[in-house]
Amino acid sequence: MRLAIPRELDARAIAGVDHAARVVDLTGETMGTVWRVRCAVPVAFDTQALRAVIARRLAGLVAELSHWEPASRLSRFNRAAAGSWVKLPRDFATVIAAGLDIAARSGGAFDPAIGRLVDLWGFGPRPHTRVPSDADVAGALAVSGWQRLAFDRSAGWLHQPGGVALDLSGIAKGYAVDAVARLLWEQDVAHTLVEIGGECLGLGVRPDLDPWWVDIETPPGADIAPLRVALHGLAVATSGDYVRGRHTLDPRTGRPAGAVTSLSVLHPSAMIADAWASALTVLGPDAGAALATREGLAVRCVYRVEAGVREWLSPALAAMLA
């Protein structure tokens, strides 16, 4: 078992640990998946009230960011008239700003404006009945792409040039994890592990001073040593095709990406880790490794070769191994 530990520990968080706290688990459904919170709280803490607060926060995010909900703010933007400017609420604007930034830094390997392609391949709310033709893909590509968007970051206005459909499935769950973690902090819950659909963020430590340990899942049949990460002020997000098949689209070609079986990114922000995991999966093992190294990202990539699978660890992640 390999252990990855952050190079910097939060001494203030450790000093403030309540050794008598109890660890509780809260759960629910959101974004087509399950959310889970494990947190250390005082014995008399009202966990049901906390669960209700979390559920309301997540429902608000779905109402803004969901590609599946026809009434969401995102769906309303997708239907907006050509040439119109749409005022985004704060959460929506934050996610779009981060998505556009990573789109630029990844050369379009991550793209928040591929909703037409997502629907075409049946990865959205409407299943497809056939493999898209070259003409279908070309048509969807023509009305897609982050470079067609204009965003006034200071005021939060996003321009709809006509026909652009947003899909934030590669970044929204990560943002929701961050949002729940911030909410817990505001509720004086400073020691917690938050997970939504496999994206995780850990804050503080357990009452016994152990960190929140998470195992990075290894694809079945891969002869790779297990990797366990201490999520202390750290998030992990994973993309790949060994669970749901080739569902990550390459925004540049309009077709599913290949080669990478599983790719995990560690970052203080689950939103950033989520988006980079998608981008680096699209780029593949060679170009992805080069960009991850240049960006200083902590990454584990498991990819296919003729003889089976191989693993690559970025220098930033290798430096975390105990």
C-alpha positions in Angstrom: 0.0 0.0 0.0 1.4 3.4 -1.1 0.4 6.4 1.0 0.1 10.0 -0.4 0.2 12.7 2.2 -0.1 16.5 1.7 3.3 18.2 2.2 1.7 20.9 4.4 -0.6 20.2 7.3 -3.0 22.6 8.9 -1.7 23.0 12.4 -4.7 25.1 13.5 -7.1 22.4 12.4 -5.2 19.7 14.3 -4.9 21.9 17.4 -8.7 22.5 17.4 -9.7 18.8 17.4 -12.4 17.7 19.9 -11.2 14.2 20.9 -14.7 13.5 22.3 -16.5 14.3 19.1 -18.5 11.6 17.4 -18.1 10.7 13.7 -21.5 10.6 11.9 -22.5 9.8 8.4 -25.1 11.7 6.4 -26.3 10.9 2.9 -28.9 11.8 0.2 -29.3 12.0 -3.5 -28.3 14.8 -5.9 -27.2 15.3 -9.5 -28.3 11.8 -10.5 -26.0 10.2 -7.9 -25.5 10.0 -4.1 -23.9 12.5 -1.7 -22.2 11.5 1.5 -20.8 13.5 4.4 -18.8 12.0 7.2 -18.0 14.5 9.9 -16.9 14.9 13.5 -19.4 16.8 15.6 -20.1 17.3 19.3 -22.3 14.7 21.0 -25.3 17.0 21.2 -25.0 18.3 17.6 -28.3 18.3 15.6 -27.2 16.2 12.6 -30.7 16.1 11.1 -30.8 19.8 10.9 -27.4 19.7 9.2 -28.6 17.2 6.7 -31.5 19.4 5.8 -29.2 22.4 5.3 -27.0 20.3 3.0 -29.9 19.0 1.0 -31.2 22.6 0.4 -27.8 23.8 -0.7 -27.5 20.9 -3.2 -31.1 21.5 -4.5 -30.2 25.1 -5.2 -27.1 24.0 -7.2 -29.2 21.6 -9.2 -31.7 24.4 -10.0 -28.8 26.4 -11.4 -26.4 24.0 -13.0 -28.3 20.9 -14.1 -28.3 19.9 -17.8 -31.1 17.4 -17.0 -33.6 19.8 -15.4 -35.6 21.8 -18.1 -36.3 24.6 -15.6 -32.7 25.0 -14.5 -30.8 28.3 -15.1 -28.4 26.4 -17.3 -31.3 25.0 -19.4 -32.8 28.4 -19.7 -29.5 29.8 -21.0 -29.3 27.0 -23.6 -32.7 28.1 -24.9 -31.9 31.8 -24.8 -32.2 33.8 -28.0 -29.2 34.3 -30.2 -27.3 37.4 -29.3 -28.8 37.7 -25.8 -26.8 38.3 -22.6 -27.9 36.3 -19.6 -27.1 37.3 -16.0 -25.7 34.3 -14.1 -26.3 33.7 -10.4 -23.1 33.5 -8.3 -22.6 29.7 -8.2 -23.2 29.5 -12.0 -20.8 32.3 -12.7 -18.1 30.8 -10.5 -18.3 27.5 -12.3 -18.4 29.1 -15.8 -15.3 31.2 -14.9 -13.4 28.2 -13.8 -14.5 26.1 -16.8 -13.5 28.7 -19.3 -10.1 29.1 -17.6 -9.3 25.4 -17.8 -10.7 25.2 -21.3 -8.1 27.8 -22.3 -5.3 26.2 -20.3 -6.0 22.7 -21.7 -6.4 23.8 -25.4 -10.1 22.9 -25.3 -9.7 19.4 -23.9 -12.1 20.6 -21.3 -15.1 22.5 -22.6 -18.3 23.6 -20.8 -20.1 24.3 -24.1 -20.5 20.8 -25.5 -24.1 20.2 -24.5 -25.1 19.4 -28.1 -22.5 16.7 -28.4 -23.4 15.3 -25.0 -27.0 15.0 -26.1 -26.0 13.6 -29.5 -24.1 10.7 -27.9 -26.9 10.0 -25.4 -24.9 11.1 -22.3 -27.5 13.7 -21.3 -31.1 13.3 -20.4 -32.1 11.8 -23.8 -30.7 8.4 -24.7 -29.6 8.0 -28.3 -30.8 5.1 -30.5 -27.9 4.9 -32.9 -24.2 5.8 -33.2 -24.0 9.4 -34.5 -22.9 9.8 -38.1 -20.0 12.0 -39.2 -22.5 14.6 -40.4 -24.3 14.5 -37.0 -21.0 15.1 -35.2 -20.0 17.9 -37.6 -23.3 19.6 -37.1 -23.1 19.5 -33.3 -19.4 20.7 -33.4 -20.5 23.7 -35.5 -22.7 25.1 -32.7 -20.4 24.0 -29.8 -17.2 25.3 -28.2 -16.1 27.5 -25.4 -14.5 30.0 -27.8 -18.0 31.0 -29.0 -18.9 32.2 -25.5 -18.3 35.7 -24.2 -18.3 36.2 -20.4 -18.2 39.4 -18.4 -16.6 38.0 -15.3 -16.9 41.2 -13.2 -20.6 41.5 -13.8 -21.5 37.9 -14.3 -23.1 38.2 -17.8 -22.8 35.3 -20.3 -23.5 35.8 -24.0 -25.5 33.3 -26.0 -24.3 33.5 -29.6 -27.0 31.2 -30.7 -27.3 27.4 -30.4 -24.7 26.9 -27.8 -25.7 24.4 -25.1 -23.7 24.3 -21.9 -23.0 21.0 -20.1 -21.2 21.2 -16.7 -21.2 17.5 -15.8 -17.4 17.6 -15.9 -17.1 20.2 -13.2 -20.5 20.7 -11.4 -20.2 17.7 -9.0 -16.7 19.0 -7.9 -18.1 22.4 -7.3 -21.0 20.9 -5.3 -18.4 19.1 -3.1 -16.6 22.4 -2.5 -19.9 24.2 -1.8 -21.0 21.6 0.8 -17.6 21.7 2.5 -17.8 25.5 2.8 -21.3 25.2 4.1 -20.1 22.8 6.8 -17.4 25.2 7.8 -20.0 27.9 8.2 -21.9 25.5 10.4 -18.8 25.1 12.6 -18.1 21.6 11.2 -14.4 21.9 10.4 -13.5 18.2 10.3 -15.3 16.4 7.5 -15.1 14.2 4.4 -17.5 15.2 1.6 -18.2 13.0 -1.4 -20.6 13.3 -4.4 -20.5 10.7 -7.2 -16.9 9.7 -6.4 -15.5 13.2 -6.1 -14.2 13.8 -2.5 -12.8 16.6 -0.3 -11.5 16.2 3.2 -11.0 19.0 5.8 -9.3 18.7 9.1 -8.8 15.3 10.7 -10.7 12.7 12.6 -11.1 12.9 16.4 -8.3 10.4 16.8 -6.0 12.8 14.7 -6.0 10.3 11.8 -6.6 12.0 8.4 -9.5 11.2 6.2 -8.1 8.4 4.2 -9.4 7.6 0.7 -8.3 4.8 -1.6 -7.8 5.7 -5.2 -9.7 2.9 -7.0 -7.6 0.8 -9.3 -9.3 -0.7 -12.5 -10.0 -4.4 -12.3 -7.2 -6.6 -13.5 -4.6 -3.9 -13.3 -1.4 -5.1 -11.5 -0.8 -1.8 -9.7 0.0 -1.2 -6.1 -2.9 0.3 -4.1 -2.7 4.1 -3.5 -4.3 5.6 -0.4 -4.5 9.4 0.0 -4.8 11.5 3.1 -7.5 14.1 2.2 -6.4 16.8 4.6 -7.4 20.1 2.9 -7.3 18.1 -0.3 -9.8 16.8 -2.9 -9.6 14.0 -5.4 -11.6 13.6 -8.6 -11.4 10.6 -11.0 -12.3 10.2 -14.7 -12.0 7.2 -16.9 -13.9 4.5 -18.8 -13.6 1.3 -16.7 -16.9 1.8 -14.9 -19.3 3.4 -17.4 -17.5 2.8 -20.6 -16.1 5.6 -22.9 -18.4 8.4 -21.7 -15.8 11.2 -21.7 -16.1 13.2 -25.0 -13.2 14.9 -26.7 -14.6 18.4 -27.4 -12.1 18.8 -30.2 -13.3 15.8 -32.2 -16.8 15.4 -30.9 -16.1 11.7 -30.2 -15.4 9.6 -27.1 -11.8 9.8 -25.8 -9.7 6.7 -25.6 -6.5 5.2 -24.1 -6.9 6.4 -20.5 -8.6 3.8 -18.2 -8.6 5.9 -15.0 -7.2 9.3 -14.2 -7.3 10.9 -10.7 -6.3 14.5 -9.8 -5.6 15.8 -6.3 -6.1 19.5 -5.7 -7.3 21.7 -2.8 -10.5 22.4 -4.9 -12.7 19.5 -5.9 -14.1 21.7 -8.8 -10.6 22.2 -10.2 -9.7 18.5 -9.7 -12.9 17.5 -11.4 -12.4 19.6 -14.5 -8.7 18.7 -14.9 -9.5 15.0 -14.6 -11.8 15.3 -17.6 -9.3 17.4 -19.6 -6.3 15.1 -18.9 -8.4 12.0 -19.7 -9.2 13.6 -23.1 -5.6 14.5 -23.8 -4.4 11.0 -23.2 -1.3 9.7 -21.4 1.4 11.5 -23.3 -0.1 15.0 -23.8 -1.9 14.7 -20.5 1.3 13.9 -18.6 3.1 16.8 -20.2 0.4 19.3 -19.3 -0.1 17.9 -15.8 3.7 18.3 -15.2 3.7 21.9 -16.6 0.7 22.8 -14.4 2.1 21.2 -11.3 -0.9 18.9 -10.9 -0.9 15.8 -8.7 -2.1 13.1 -11.0 -2.3 9.3 -11.3 -3.0 8.0 -14.8 -3.7 4.4 -15.6 -3.7 3.9 -19.4 -3.9 1.0 -21.9 -0.9 -0.4 -23.8 -0.7 -3.5 -25.9 0.6 -5.6 -23.0 -2.2 -4.4 -20.6 -2.1 -1.2 -18.5 0.5 1.1 -17.1 0.5 3.7 -14.4 2.0 7.2 -14.5 2.4 9.5 -11.5 3.1 13.1 -11.9 6.1 14.6 -10.1 3.7 16.5 -7.8 2.0 13.3 -6.7 5.2 11.3 -6.5 6.5 14.0 -4.0 3.6 13.2 -1.7 4.3 9.5 -1.4 5.3 8.6 2.1 
